[in-house]
Amino acid sequence: MTERGPTGFLLVDKETGWTSHDVVAKIRGSIGGKVGHAGTLDPMATGLLVVGIGTATRLLRFVQVADKEYLATALFGVATDSLDADGAVLTREPLPVTPEDVDAVMERFRGPIMQVPPMVSARRVEGRRLYDLAREGKIVEREARSVTIHQLELVDLAPSDYPEVTFRTVCTTGTYIRTLGDDLARAVGGRAHLIALRRIRIGSLNVTDAFSVDDVVTAAEEGAIDRVITGSSETLSDLPEIRVDDDMAEAVRNGRELSDVLLPEDVDPEVPVRIGDRHGELLAVYRHERNALRPEVVLP
């Protein structure tokens, strides 16, 4: 902790029933200062929520765009208006599929696919959140968006008239897992809704390293918040790193652009890079633009 207050990231294992905003509000009440999160989780969902505190909130955008891994369970044969267990039941028709049936259709959903955002999503249409329109009983046209399913595998299925189908997926940000569950059921001739969803991973950040909200609050109350904070450089370890000497570090702190000759040949020039001092402390995140490295976020 510094005189400016704590800064860094908290890896939180969100419980069911909490909104992401609830988690942020609880932590802000315990720590104070600026608090934000990367990647909303629905109240029904559990798992990894990355929370930024202090100046680290400016870096949340780089966490948000990372690929995500989920473990989900869909109840086949029952459709709800929200595509999850919190919604009202629309239809109930037996769908006695086998593991082989589901395996056979999964290949259709691997790779780039188009998804229509559900009406209960936070996507905006003409300036309004879809979930706000849904609360008013309105259904509007939504534009399909491209997402990529890197991995999709069946984990468990106990055959019955209404089988619970558990699957694991690794996907790009913006993928709607509730839509994916229903689309799998449609592909075998019926409908489904999610009854469980757990986010396991964001980039290289894993829920096994996360703390409960109670853990974070207790650490704050004991004046030991540092024991649950993950450093900014470690949290952004999926971004390539460039370390600079003391003179160049001072230039970075002042927001100066750098020569792109510093960019390693094996680094994608479209990907942001971490700029660290010779000890590895994060100074800034830069982007490659017009034959130079230019600052996007410079930390104080």
C-alpha positions in Angstrom: 0.0 0.0 0.0 1.3 3.5 -0.9 0.4 6.9 0.4 -1.9 7.2 -2.6 -3.8 4.1 -1.5 -3.7 0.6 -2.8 -3.4 -0.1 -6.5 -3.4 -3.3 -8.5 -5.8 -6.0 -9.3 -8.0 -8.4 -7.2 -8.9 -11.8 -8.6 -12.3 -12.4 -7.2 -14.2 -15.7 -7.2 -17.7 -14.3 -7.5 -20.6 -16.1 -5.8 -23.9 -16.8 -7.3 -26.6 -14.1 -6.6 -24.1 -11.2 -6.8 -24.0 -8.8 -9.7 -20.6 -7.6 -10.8 -21.6 -4.2 -9.6 -22.4 -5.7 -6.2 -18.9 -7.0 -6.0 -17.4 -3.6 -6.9 -19.6 -1.7 -4.5 -18.7 -4.1 -1.6 -15.0 -3.8 -2.3 -15.2 0.0 -2.8 -16.9 0.2 0.6 -14.1 -1.6 2.3 -11.1 -0.1 0.4 -12.4 3.2 -0.8 -11.0 5.0 -3.8 -11.5 4.0 -7.4 -12.7 0.5 -8.1 -13.8 -1.2 -11.4 -14.1 -4.6 -13.0 -13.3 -6.3 -16.4 -15.9 -8.5 -17.9 -19.4 -8.6 -16.4 -20.7 -11.9 -14.9 -24.5 -12.4 -14.6 -25.9 -12.9 -11.1 -26.4 -16.6 -11.7 -22.8 -17.1 -12.8 -19.9 -17.7 -10.6 -16.1 -17.6 -11.1 -13.4 -15.2 -12.0 -14.0 -11.5 -11.9 -11.0 -9.2 -12.3 -11.3 -6.1 -10.2 -9.0 -3.1 -10.6 -8.3 -0.7 -7.7 -6.6 2.7 -7.8 -4.7 3.6 -11.0 -5.0 -0.1 -12.2 -8.6 0.7 -13.2 -7.0 2.4 -16.2 -5.6 -1.0 -17.3 -8.8 -3.0 -17.1 -9.4 -2.6 -20.9 -6.4 -4.8 -21.6 -7.8 -7.6 -19.4 -11.3 -7.3 -20.8 -10.3 -8.3 -24.3 -8.6 -11.5 -23.3 -10.1 -14.9 -24.3 -12.2 -16.5 -21.6 -12.8 -20.1 -20.5 -16.2 -21.2 -19.0 -17.8 -24.4 -17.6 -21.5 -24.3 -18.3 -24.5 -26.6 -17.8 -27.6 -26.4 -19.9 -31.0 -28.0 -19.3 -32.1 -29.4 -22.6 -35.8 -29.4 -23.5 -36.7 -26.3 -21.5 -36.5 -22.7 -22.9 -36.7 -19.6 -20.8 -37.1 -16.0 -21.9 -33.7 -15.1 -20.5 -31.9 -18.3 -21.7 -31.0 -18.9 -18.1 -32.6 -20.2 -14.9 -33.7 -16.7 -13.8 -36.1 -16.4 -16.7 -39.7 -17.5 -17.2 -40.3 -20.8 -18.9 -41.5 -20.4 -22.5 -41.6 -24.0 -23.7 -41.0 -27.5 -22.2 -40.6 -30.4 -24.7 -38.6 -33.6 -24.0 -35.2 -33.7 -25.7 -33.7 -37.1 -25.0 -30.4 -36.7 -26.7 -27.3 -38.7 -26.2 -23.6 -37.6 -25.7 -23.0 -38.7 -29.3 -25.8 -36.5 -30.5 -24.3 -33.4 -28.8 -20.7 -34.3 -29.9 -21.9 -34.5 -33.5 -23.2 -31.0 -33.6 -20.5 -29.3 -31.6 -18.2 -29.1 -34.6 -20.6 -26.6 -36.2 -19.8 -24.2 -33.4 -16.0 -24.3 -33.3 -14.2 -21.5 -34.9 -15.8 -18.2 -36.0 -19.5 -18.1 -35.6 -22.3 -15.4 -35.7 -24.3 -14.8 -32.5 -27.4 -12.7 -31.9 -27.1 -11.0 -28.5 -29.9 -12.1 -26.1 -32.5 -9.5 -25.0 -31.2 -9.7 -21.5 -27.6 -8.7 -22.4 -26.0 -5.3 -21.7 -25.6 -4.6 -25.4 -26.9 -1.2 -26.5 -29.4 -0.7 -29.3 -30.1 2.9 -30.2 -28.6 4.0 -27.0 -30.5 1.7 -24.7 -29.4 -1.5 -22.9 -31.2 -4.6 -24.2 -31.9 -5.8 -20.6 -33.7 -2.5 -19.9 -35.9 -3.0 -23.0 -36.5 -6.6 -22.0 -37.8 -5.4 -18.5 -40.3 -3.3 -20.4 -41.5 -6.3 -22.3 -40.0 -5.0 -25.6 -38.2 -7.2 -28.1 -36.1 -5.5 -30.8 -34.0 -6.6 -33.7 -30.4 -7.3 -32.8 -27.5 -7.5 -35.2 -25.6 -10.7 -35.2 -22.0 -10.4 -34.2 -18.9 -12.5 -35.0 -17.2 -14.3 -32.1 -14.7 -17.2 -32.1 -15.1 -20.5 -30.2 -11.5 -21.7 -29.8 -12.5 -24.9 -27.9 -15.8 -26.6 -27.2 -16.1 -30.0 -25.6 -18.8 -32.0 -23.9 -17.9 -32.7 -20.2 -21.0 -34.6 -19.0 -24.5 -35.7 -20.1 -26.8 -38.0 -18.2 -29.4 -39.2 -20.7 -33.0 -38.4 -19.8 -36.0 -36.7 -21.3 -34.5 -33.4 -20.0 -30.8 -34.0 -19.9 -28.4 -31.6 -18.1 -25.6 -31.0 -20.6 -22.3 -29.7 -19.2 -19.7 -28.3 -21.6 -16.5 -26.4 -21.5 -15.6 -23.6 -23.9 -12.7 -21.2 -24.6 -13.9 -18.2 -26.6 -13.3 -14.6 -27.5 -14.7 -11.8 -25.4 -18.3 -10.9 -26.2 -19.4 -14.5 -26.6 -22.8 -15.3 -25.0 -22.6 -18.7 -23.4 -26.4 -18.8 -22.7 -26.9 -18.3 -26.5 -24.3 -21.1 -27.2 -26.2 -23.5 -24.9 -29.5 -22.8 -26.6 -27.9 -23.0 -30.1 -26.5 -26.5 -29.2 -30.0 -27.6 -28.3 -31.5 -26.1 -31.4 -29.0 -28.0 -33.5 -30.3 -31.3 -32.1 -34.0 -30.3 -32.5 -35.0 -28.4 -29.3 -34.3 -25.6 -26.9 -32.3 -25.2 -23.7 -31.4 -22.7 -21.0 -28.3 -22.4 -18.7 -28.7 -23.7 -15.1 -25.0 -23.1 -14.2 -22.1 -21.0 -15.5 -18.6 -20.7 -14.1 -15.8 -18.5 -15.5 -12.6 -20.4 -15.0 -10.1 -18.3 -16.7 -9.4 -14.9 -18.4 -6.3 -15.0 -20.5 -3.7 -16.6 -18.1 -5.5 -15.5 -15.0 -7.2 -18.5 -13.3 -10.0 -18.7 -10.8 -7.8 -21.1 -8.7 -5.8 -18.0 -7.7 -8.9 -15.9 -6.8 -10.2 -14.8 -3.4 -13.8 -14.6 -2.2 -15.3 -11.2 -1.6 -15.2 -12.0 2.2 -11.4 -12.7 1.9 -10.9 -9.2 0.3 -13.1 -7.4 2.9 -11.3 -9.2 5.8 -7.9 -8.3 4.4 -9.0 -4.6 4.1 -10.4 -4.6 7.6 -7.1 -6.0 8.9 -5.0 -3.4 7.0 -3.5 -6.2 4.9 -5.0 -5.6 1.5 -1.7 -6.1 -0.1 -1.9 -9.9 0.6 -4.8 -10.2 -1.9 -3.6 -7.8 -4.5 -2.0 -9.0 -7.8 0.5 -6.6 -9.3 -0.3 -4.8 -12.6 2.6 -6.3 -14.5 1.7 -9.8 -13.4 -2.0 -9.4 -14.3 -1.1 -8.1 -17.8 1.5 -10.9 -18.3 -0.3 -12.0 -21.5 0.9 -8.7 -23.1 4.5 -8.7 -24.5 7.0 -6.9 -22.3 9.8 -4.5 -23.1 12.1 -3.5 -20.3 14.0 -0.2 -20.5 17.0 1.3 -18.8 16.7 4.2 -16.3 17.0 7.0 -18.8 14.4 5.5 -21.1 12.2 4.8 -18.1 12.1 8.5 -17.3 11.1 9.2 -20.9 8.3 6.6 -20.6 7.1 8.2 -17.3 6.8 11.5 -19.2 4.8 9.9 -22.0 7.4 10.1 -24.7 7.1 8.0 -27.8 9.7 5.3 -28.3 11.4 3.9 -31.4 9.7 0.8 -32.8 13.1 -0.9 -33.1 12.5 -1.9 -29.4 9.7 -4.1 -30.5 10.9 -7.8 -30.7 10.6 -9.4 -34.1 8.3 -12.1 -32.8 5.7 -9.7 -31.4 2.5 -8.9 -33.3 2.7 -5.2 -33.9 -1.1 -5.0 -33.4 -0.8 -6.1 -29.8 -0.2 -3.6 -27.0 3.1 -4.0 -25.1 4.0 -3.5 -21.5 6.8 -1.1 -20.8 8.7 -2.0 -17.6 11.7 -0.6 -15.9 14.8 -2.8 -15.5 13.3 -4.4 -12.4 10.1 -5.3 -14.2 7.8 -2.7 -12.6 5.1 -1.7 -15.0 5.5 1.9 -16.2 3.0 2.1 -19.1 1.2 0.3 -21.9 2.2 1.4 -25.5 0.9 0.6 -28.9 2.7 0.4 -32.3 1.5 3.3 -34.5 3.1 4.9 -37.5 6.5 3.4 -37.1 6.8 4.3 -33.4 5.6 3.0 -30.0 3.2 5.5 -28.6 1.8 5.6 -25.0 -1.8 4.4 -24.4 -1.7 4.4 -20.6 1.1 5.8 -18.5 1.1 5.0 -14.8 1.9 7.7 -12.2 
